[in-house]
Each structure stands twice: as C-alpha cells, then as structure tokens.
Amino acid sequence: MQQIQDQAPPSMVKDSRMVEADEEKLIKKELAALKEQVSTPTTSLKQMRECLVRLIYCEMLGYEASFGYIHAIKLAQQGSLMEKRVGYLAVSLFLNESHELLLLLVNTVLKDLQSTNLLEVCMALTVASQLFPPDMIPAVLPLVEEKLQHSKEIIRRKAVLALYKFYLLAPNQVQHIHDKFRKALCDRDPGVMAASLHIYLLLIKENPGGYKDLTSSFVTILKQVVGGKLAVDFNYHSVPAPWLQIQLLRILRLLGKDDQITSELMYDILDESLRRAEINHNITYAILFECIQTVYTIHPKVDLLEKAAKCNGKFILSPKNNLKYLGLKALSYVIQQDMNLVLQHQMTIIECLDHPDPIIKRETLELLYRITNAQNVAVIVQKMLDYLRQSKDEYITISLVGKVAELAEKYAPTNEWFIQTMNAVFSVGGDMIPADIPNNFLRLLAEGFDDEVEDKQLRLYAVNSYLALLEKNNIHYPQRFLQVMSWVLGEYSYLKTEAKAEDIIQSLHYLLGKCSASLETKAWIFSAITKLFRLTLNVKVLPEVLQNYGNSMDSCLRQCSFELKQLVEDKEIMNTVLPLDESCNDIVVDASLSFLDGFVADALGHGAAPYKPHHQRQEERLSQEKVLNFEPYGLSFATSPQISSVTGRQSPTGLSFNSEISCNSTEAGLKDSDSLKLDGVKKVWGKEGYLRKKKESKEETVASPNSESDVTADFTSTAEKTAGLSAEEQEKKLLASSLFVGLGSNNLVSLMGKNQSTTQKFRRKSKIVEGQNSYERTMSTQKAIAPPLAQIPNLMDNVLESCNPFQESKAMLLRKTASDSAEVPTEEPAQESDEAWNSSNNLKTIRAVPSASKESISGLFADGNFDIVQPGNCNSALVAHEPNSSLSPGLPVEFAEHSHSKFELVCANENIALFSCKVWKEDCLLIVLFFTNRSSIEVTNATVNFALTDELQACESTDFPFPLVESLATVKCQLCLQMMKPCARVLLTGHVTYHLETSQQTQEEFALALFLTDFIRPLKLTTEEFGHLWLSLSNDVKQNLSFTSDSPEALTVALRTLQQELKLHIVDIIGAEGIVACQLLPSTSCLLHCRFHAGILSVWLRSGCCVLPDCLLYECQKVIQKL
Amino acid sequence: HLMQFMLLFSRQGKLRLQKWYVPLSDKEKKKITRELVQTVLARKPKMCSFLEWRDLKIVYKRYASLYFCCAIEDQDNELITLEIIHRYVELLDKYFGSVCELDIIFNFEKAYFILDEFLLGGEVQETSKKNVLKAIEQADLLQENQNEDWGSLSADDIL
C-alpha cells in the first residue's frame, strides 16, 4: 500500500473526511505548486507525468487546471511509452473536439500511427477516434485506412472503430472505404467483425435497400454465435457474445422491415434466439428485449409473434423492477402492431400505475397514451394529470403536457371536459408549457368546427370558466394561462349576454395592475381590454386605464393605450380594425401601398431620389466605398420579399398596429390571424378531418357501445374467476375496465400501426386553407414589387462556363499543332506554343503525348532560372531525389515557366528509373513522368499505366506505351489531372511494364501522393463579383484560428502567406478584413472571408461543394499555424 | 446507440471517474454531474436501476461504496447498458484483484486505461475479458521495464 500511495496524491485522497473549505485550500495550494512545477524547464518527463496525473485528479474534483493542457500535448509528443500513455489520456480527458490546442496533436498522432510499436499505434488510434473533429480527419484518414490491413487484430479492430467514428462525424470523407468495410465484416477475428457491425448498423439505417444481399451473412453469423461456435472468451455469464447478438438483431430488424422475402430468411434464427434464452439472467433479457422488437418490426409471422408475446409476459410479470420497466417499454412498442397484448396484462398495468418508482409509472402512462381512445380518454388523462401534479421535472412536464393536450383535443367527450382539462394543462404546465399548446388551443377555438351552435357553446363555456377563475382572489396563474384567458375574454365575451363588458374590463384592469403579470402578458390583457370596449358605451373605466398606462415606462403599453384612446373615440375605425368574431379572417390591406403613389410621384417630380431597396443600397455601398460589411453577406435576396410583407401589412388608416415597438403579442390580440398560425404549430388534423361532418362522428360514438360490451364481457369472465377479492382489488378491476375499454379484438387490431379512432370530438373547419390562400395572395403582390430574382446575374454560371476545360477553342487547336511539331527537337516551336498559351484566356487541355525525344542532360531546368515553388504540403512519404547527374531528366521548356515541384524518384530498379514532376498549370495538375533506361541495353514495349481513383479525373488516356527506349535514354509522358471530389490527400498509383531485350516482362508499381493544394488555383474576381458569388454559395464553414501577432500588418501577412502557399487570389483587403477567392480544378469555386481581431483570424469559407470548405480550412490552418 | 457519458462517484457524492463521449463544455459537465449525483443518491435501494433525466436515460448501479452511472439515449437498451457496467466492474476486479474504491482513487489512470480498452467512443470495443486485460497487461509490462526508479517524485516534493 505504501508503494501505491507514493504514486498518487495521498493528501488529496483524504478529502472524503475533509470539510469542503479545507479541501479547497489544499487543492488550490496543490494547483499552485503544480503550475510552478510544470513551467520549470528542468522538470523531467517522468515528473511531468506525475504532475499530469495530479492535474487530472484536480480537474475531476472540479478545479480549473487549463495551464496543464499544453503540457499534456507535449508529453504525448515527447514522452517515451509510459509518459505518452498518460499524455494521451490527459489530452483525451482535458480537451474536447472543439479545443484549438488539438491541432498541435495532429503531427504526434501521425507519427505514432506510423510507429512500429503496437502500443503507440493503439494509443494514436484511440485518441483519434475519441477526439478528432471533422476537419482533422483528412490528415489521419489514409493512415487509419491502411491499418485495416494490419496483421494484428487489435489494430484492425481499433482502425475499424476509428473509421466508424469518422463516419459519424463526416460521412462523405469515408465514402470511398465502403468496400474495405466488407473486408472487415469477413475478418477472421470476431472482434474486428463485431466492430464492423457498428458501421453496418449505421449504413443500413440510412439505406436498408442497399444491403439486403448481406442478410444471409448476418443470419449465418448470428446462427454461429447463438450455436456457441465462438471462443469461450466471448461468453458473458455463459451467454455467447451477447453484445454481438444484440447488434445483429438490430441489423436484421432494419433489413426485414416491410420486406417479406428478407424477413423469411431470419424466422428460423429468431425462433432459435427466443428458445435459447432460458437462463434467468439480465443479459438473456437484454437479448430477448431486442428479439421481441425485431419480431414485431419485420414482416409478421404468427407463430413467432405468439412466442415473442409470451416472452414479453416474462418481463412484465417479473418481480424485478428493471425487467418490469423493460417489459412496459417493449409493450408500448409492440402494441403499435397488436393492441390485444395490453388486454392480457391489464391488471399488471394497473398495478404499475401506482408503482412507487416514478419511472415505472411514467412508462405505464406512455403505454396508456398509446392505447387512448374516446372511451378511456377521461381516465387516462386524469392519471396523466395526477402524475404531472407530483412531478417537478421540466422535461417530463413538457412532454406529458403535450400528450394530454393532444389527447384532449382528439378525444374530448364534452365541451366542459375539454375546457377543464385544458385549464388543468395550463395550470400544471405553468411557465414550462411549450408555446404551441396555447396556440393550438386558441386556433381550435377560433377556427371552430362545422357546427356553429357547438362552437358557440364551447366558447361560451370557456368564457364562463375563465371569469370564474378570475374571480378567485390571490391565485397565481401562469403567464401563458393568463394570455389564453385574456384572448378568449377579449374575443368571446360578447357571447355571454348577461355579463356587463365593463365588469370584465374592470377585472382585467385589476389583473393588469398586478405585478405578477409579465410584460408580454400585459400586452395580451391590454388588447383584450381594447376589444371589450367594442361591446360597451360605458367608458367610465377608460380615463383610469389611460391615466395608468398612457405614461407607462414601457413603450409597448404606452402605444397600446394610445391606440385604445383613438379606437374608443372613433367607433368606425374600431369596427374596421377589430370586427366582432372575425379573428380568423385577414383584414384586407393595400399591401402595395398604392394609395401613396400620388405622393411618391410628386416627390419624384420635385427631384427626390427614387427608393432603393435595402440590399441594393448595401451592394452600392460595398462597391462604391469599398468598405467590407462587418457581418458579411448574411442576407440572401430570397428573404427580402418576406421582410417587406411584414412591414407592408399596414392599415391604410395610418394607424400602425405592426409598428416595431408594438410587440408580437399585441398583434395577436389585435385580430391578427397570423399570430395564430405560428411556425411550428403542430398539425394534428389530417385533410379528411376538415371535410367530414360532425354528424358522422356522433353516429360513430353511438355505434361504439357495441364493442364496449364485448370487452366488458371479456373482462367480466376474468372477473368471475377471481370473485371474492378485497375491495381494493375490486377498485382496481373497475379501473381496468374503464382503462381498457374499447380495446377488444373487434375494435382495433391492426398490423399496420396504431389505429386512429374515428370518434374525434373536434373537427376543424377548413378555414386555415382560406387563410393560407389569402396569405399567398399577399405574397404574390409582394413579389410583384420585390426585385425579380432572375435579374440578378448568376456569376456562378459564368465561372463554370469559362472554366470548362473541355471547351474546344481556337487556342486548343493551336496547341495541338504546336505539340505535334514539338516532337522535332528545336526550340522555336516551343516558343510559339508558349505564345499560344499566353495569348489566350481560354483554358486548354494538353494531349498527353509520350514524346520519345531525348532530353539533353543539361536540361533547362538545371540552370536554375526558374522558381521552384513547393505547394504547401509536399511532405510526401516519398523521398525526393536530386536528379542523378548523369541521367537527370529535364522539364520541357513549355512547362518550365509554370511553377513546378522538384523531381521525385517514384520507383527504380537496376535497369530503369521513374521520376515525376508536378507542374501546377492553370487548368490542371500536370504530372510529367520520366522513364529512364539505366541499363546498357534497349528496353522494348514499355508501358506506363496510371490507375485513377474516383477523386481524380484525367483529361485523356492513362496508358502510355513506349515501343523502344535506348540505353541510357529518358522518355517522358504527361498526365493532365483534375480533382473531382475534394480530399486532402489522394494517392495516384500506377505500374510500369517493360521488356529488356527478349527477356520476360517486368512490372514495377509506383505511387504518387497528390494533395488538395495541387489542385487549388487562384480565382480572379472583383469585389463586386465576389459579393454576388458569395450569396449564391450555400455550404459554409467558419472557424477562428489563433495567430500570435499584434502587428497591424498581421492580416496582410497572413493573406499573403495563404496566397503564396495555397495559391489563392486576394480580392481585397480593407482594414481588418480581407476577401480571398480560389477554385478547385476543374471549376469548384471557394470563397474566403477573413477577419483579424485580437490575435484571432476568423475565417469564413463558402463553396458550392459541401466538402471543399472543410478541406481548405484545414490547409489554411496548417499554413497559419506555421506562421 | 452511443453512450453519452459514464460517471463513477462515491456514496458521499465525490466524483471518482468521468468519461464523456459527447462534446460538452466544462460548465455543462459540472452541472450534469452535480444534478445526477444528487438524483441517484436520493434513489431508494429497491428501485429500478434506470431513470429519466432530461431527454436521456440514466442507468446506474451501486457496487459497495461506488456508484457507476451511464447515460444513454431513450430508444437504447437499458439492460445491456447495465451489463456493460457490470462487465467493466468485472474487468476492474480482475485487474486489481477484488477491487475497492481506494484502488480506483489511487490508480484512476489505470481505471481509465481499462475503460478505453473496453469502450471506444461510447461503443463496446472488445467484449472478451481476456483480450481487454491482455492489452492492458502488455502496456503495463512495457511500462514497468522502464519504471525501475519509480517513486522518486514523492508527494512531499510537490506540496
């Protein structure tokens, strides 16, 4: 024990016996000491390791230890194995995937992934799958992918899981590896195979149709597992590989859903799984739970359904709470297919309703919610409300309140019940209640049903009920409830003929004076008061109201009282603006403001400037003043018609009800039906619901007692058996009969899902449709005055057009002739071709012609006149060789003017050598490959062949034959490449075959690493064009890069570096902002907006392609990091 | 089917181990931990091992003085999560030889290593007990070889 105590901080361990204050003092002291220790340069790695362990402990106790984060990264970087292990652990505990220090870990992880030490590779894989954010994935992806072929199963397994995590984070980055996943699925190691199932579960969830062919493989695997064919290691409490079984059952469920043929393949194994699970252990039940769900999801088979139902019984009847809970959960799932199962367990369900554990009660309510119908709704809703009154949990309240409201609306037996239930919902839901519940309720009241009389009764009942509630003094109602009450009283008090409007005004006024009402609620109350003044000529209260609120500190209430004064004075306007019982109809307004035409014409006649819409002014400011918008390009043109539609909805009288100071809630009060159609309002009503007549539903209710008697008969038979039970049990029986009424086999057995009861109480009229139409009408008038979208030039199209590399043009023809003549080794044609290049703006393609001309050893390249620009990340695994002095290839003169890479030896043996050189041409990446015959004899029938992956596209053929290469001669071929799918790094592989005289054919493989930056070219745009293009691009990524420099030139330095390293085009730099443009060959544009502030460079990228911004951002990060 | 996080805490409510599989801010983590520790400690012994918390399901189990507590999504299988906890306890038990709270306090980094070998990114990585422990023991072995003069840095040097 003594020895262990030396390793860990014993002083901190005492904490359990310590007073909090002492602990804090001690830990603070410890942290101060650790801070000093880690920043002392003489601290050894071993000591650092110990410090980090202590820091992890401090953080766990809740103390801040961020000063140690960088040291964790350093330890992972520099330490030997034992330190590295702690370093990585600390990093994974300290940082999350959005932490900026994580970037510093990339190189360490890369190094460790390439290590020969298994443990280092394991650590690197673990940390990459735990921490790496999407933008860092491309850096490690190729290496992780490589590990799928590793000889050790532990590495393969971790690689598969890392790829699974990558897939979750950035699915399109691992798209190309899908074939390798199949290999992992067939891996001889069960661990690797099991790991691959995580990926397959995801893939199949997204696209079940694409993997049906694998069904029999999954079935076979499951058969072997269930049959005990796996090693005993994988057993868990003598159940073979339960995790694997569960994963497979989930996969089969997805595959068999709605597919009879596929389902038939799995019936046998499901049957066996159900049979095998006889051991009474949690793990067996965990598997059974999945099995039941699978059986009830796939195409049904009666025999299996019965067995699964029997299994489910074992759960529900179990005395163990955990199993009971799971049984209820499975039952709620299963009854979507078969309601009858509930009847089998009705007494157990009743018992669960009173279970001491709230979670079991809750799951029971969930189950009841699914079996609710018009006959049992009252009992079930009562149970739910009881639960709600006891629960304090916000999440549960929100979800349950929504369910009660939904059920009440669907199945309400009477008006009174409905209003009272909703009152309970509003009271119990309090301020947690989601806005759509009151909105839906008011909409239901306002739109009414097809029966006018019924509508009025419902509204009147609501009015009566609220008046009664308001009379009770000293009761605090939640805000939303008050809002609902005031709206209803404002709208429908006129129905209560025996009440005096001034009395209602009086009590609302009293409510207004209470400080408990929020400002929003006050606005609702005020608009109700305003509406009530329609009903009365008695304005005795008015001066008091105006006096109290005319000088209110709140502008909204002041506005309301001003409007109230105007409206009371002019009854005509009042009736136009607030007509009685018209809350569902839009007020007709002149949205085009045509009555102002004369005024505008006059003003223009007097030399006033014409009106320009907001975006137009913005653009002009951008182009004229060259000032960059602080929040760039956020508004798209498409939104402007909507904006004007809001401000345009003004009353022609000049009384602004929608002025910016009056808040939404007043609008709602002021007969603005839009506020009742709030976004996100749930549509509970199907279309046919609007159309059917109320009478029909009444007939159905009359018809239903028939089925009710069936069930009661069913029930009484069970009741007889247990005759002579205690009173309490009798009570339960009674409850059961009221709960499970209407659930008999005659009623609702549907294999296709929950049967919607047709006896719904409230049926909305189709007023909403009318409302929408009128809204559309206003929209269309708005559109007429909005700028036509089509006129905005779509720059993107232009760019695409001009970048088409396959466009036949004069220049290209010229080029063809030039390259043909270039085979004659003279310099003149080469120059001519250069002119052809320069004289044309159009982009060209080059025919990849293997020219057999011997290049002179003192190539143009050798005399050093040309810039050799390395792209940002040419740290390829291939070793760059200086061209051999005797056999160095030279770059053809026409390419030498372009920037190009150094020569790289890509493959060699004693007879031949291949060198490559990348030429970064404007329209493509040109790979020039030199084939050198190093032997003393001729090489015949040589062929170079490139194999292209999906990411790349070549302009022409990828095969290059060389019939004859003389001894010590060099020939070359060129391949024009473009990147079709953006990716950080891609391998261009290929092989060369040749014969030495008459000997056997020899083949050599080679690979070249190509990078995203090889395909990035500047995109020359003006600021204005940039602005247009920016708006047309939809995929964006934003990130802050820290960049330690405070100099005023920092932004310029950063952008120049980006320009140099990544070949971007700087469009403009103004103050602290800069805009930069580039394109990925062939023609994907990407725009960058950079802003520098306080040592942070915020980079915002947009592109038409969804992956490109991510990839490019990563490159930028690397460049900025180096600064 | 990802696990969201795993917490180990004592009967006194002291956090002993925390592993987060979803990115959250430190503030949120602290808040969640505080609320959960309170809720779980308030549960009665015979109650269900599951509870609803926000939009998640919490699966917990007490072993001696330590509570093991996992958060999963609502549609996930609570029972199998309970068995994941149990398997982790078995692994700790086998590694430390009848594990107790002090083992985890003094060697919490080891407990993390074992957890990382068992679960990766919130998914079960390796279900064979033998394989998990083999991986840990191999790493330990290498570590011990370099670890001759272990303990040269005593607590007194720092405090």
Boltz contact constraints between the chains, C-beta under 6 A:
constraints:
  - contact:
      token1: [A, 4]
      token2: [B, 106]
      max_distance: 6.0
  - contact:
      token1: [A, 6]
      token2: [B, 151]
      max_distance: 6.0
  - contact:
      token1: [A, 6]
      token2: [B, 154]
      max_distance: 6.0
  - contact:
      token1: [A, 8]
      token2: [B, 106]
      max_distance: 6.0
  - contact:
      token1: [A, 9]
      token2: [B, 155]
      max_distance: 6.0
  - contact:
      token1: [A, 10]
      token2: [B, 155]
      max_distance: 6.0
  - contact:
      token1: [A, 13]
      token2: [B, 105]
      max_distance: 6.0
  - contact:
      token1: [A, 16]
      token2: [B, 12]
      max_distance: 6.0
  - contact:
      token1: [A, 33]
      token2: [B, 158]
      max_distance: 6.0
  - contact:
      token1: [A, 47]
      token2: [B, 153]
      max_distance: 6.0
  - contact:
      token1: [A, 50]
      token2: [B, 153]
      max_distance: 6.0
  - contact:
      token1: [A, 53]
      token2: [B, 109]
      max_distance: 6.0
  - contact:
      token1: [A, 60]
      token2: [B, 15]
      max_distance: 6.0
  - contact:
      token1: [A, 81]
      token2: [B, 142]
      max_distance: 6.0
  - contact:
      token1: [A, 82]
      token2: [B, 143]
      max_distance: 6.0
  - contact:
      token1: [A, 82]
      token2: [B, 146]
      max_distance: 6.0
  - contact:
      token1: [A, 89]
      token2: [B, 112]
      max_distance: 6.0
  - contact:
      token1: [A, 96]
      token2: [B, 23]
      max_distance: 6.0
  - contact:
      token1: [A, 97]
      token2: [B, 23]
      max_distance: 6.0
  - contact:
      token1: [A, 119]
      token2: [B, 139]
      max_distance: 6.0
  - contact:
      token1: [A, 126]
      token2: [B, 116]
      max_distance: 6.0
  - contact:
      token1: [A, 129]
      token2: [B, 120]
      max_distance: 6.0
  - contact:
      token1: [A, 129]
      token2: [B, 121]
      max_distance: 6.0
  - contact:
      token1: [A, 130]
      token2: [B, 121]
      max_distance: 6.0
  - contact:
      token1: [A, 161]
      token2: [B, 120]
      max_distance: 6.0
  - contact:
      token1: [A, 161]
      token2: [B, 125]
      max_distance: 6.0
  - contact:
      token1: [A, 165]
      token2: [B, 121]
      max_distance: 6.0
  - contact:
      token1: [A, 191]
      token2: [B, 126]
      max_distance: 6.0
  - contact:
      token1: [A, 198]
      token2: [B, 123]
      max_distance: 6.0
  - contact:
      token1: [A, 233]
      token2: [B, 128]
      max_distance: 6.0
  - contact:
      token1: [A, 233]
      token2: [B, 130]
      max_distance: 6.0
  - contact:
      token1: [A, 234]
      token2: [B, 127]
      max_distance: 6.0
  - contact:
      token1: [A, 234]
      token2: [B, 128]
      max_distance: 6.0
  - contact:
      token1: [A, 243]
      token2: [B, 124]
      max_distance: 6.0
  - contact:
      token1: [A, 243]
      token2: [B, 127]
      max_distance: 6.0
  - contact:
      token1: [A, 246]
      token2: [B, 80]
      max_distance: 6.0
  - contact:
      token1: [A, 282]
      token2: [B, 79]
      max_distance: 6.0
  - contact:
      token1: [A, 282]
      token2: [B, 83]
      max_distance: 6.0
  - contact:
      token1: [A, 283]
      token2: [B, 83]
      max_distance: 6.0
  - contact:
      token1: [A, 285]
      token2: [B, 79]
      max_distance: 6.0
  - contact:
      token1: [A, 286]
      token2: [B, 77]
      max_distance: 6.0
  - contact:
      token1: [A, 286]
      token2: [B, 79]
      max_distance: 6.0
  - contact:
      token1: [A, 286]
      token2: [B, 80]
      max_distance: 6.0
  - contact:
      token1: [A, 289]
      token2: [B, 77]
      max_distance: 6.0
  - contact:
      token1: [A, 321]
      token2: [B, 48]
      max_distance: 6.0
  - contact:
      token1: [A, 322]
      token2: [B, 48]
      max_distance: 6.0
  - contact:
      token1: [A, 322]
      token2: [B, 49]
      max_distance: 6.0
  - contact:
      token1: [A, 325]
      token2: [B, 48]
      max_distance: 6.0
  - contact:
      token1: [A, 326]
      token2: [B, 79]
      max_distance: 6.0
  - contact:
      token1: [A, 357]
      token2: [B, 47]
      max_distance: 6.0
  - contact:
      token1: [A, 357]
      token2: [B, 48]
      max_distance: 6.0
  - contact:
      token1: [A, 359]
      token2: [B, 48]
      max_distance: 6.0
  - contact:
      token1: [A, 359]
      token2: [B, 50]
      max_distance: 6.0
  - contact:
      token1: [A, 359]
      token2: [B, 51]
      max_distance: 6.0
  - contact:
      token1: [A, 359]
      token2: [B, 52]
      max_distance: 6.0
  - contact:
      token1: [A, 395]
      token2: [B, 54]
      max_distance: 6.0
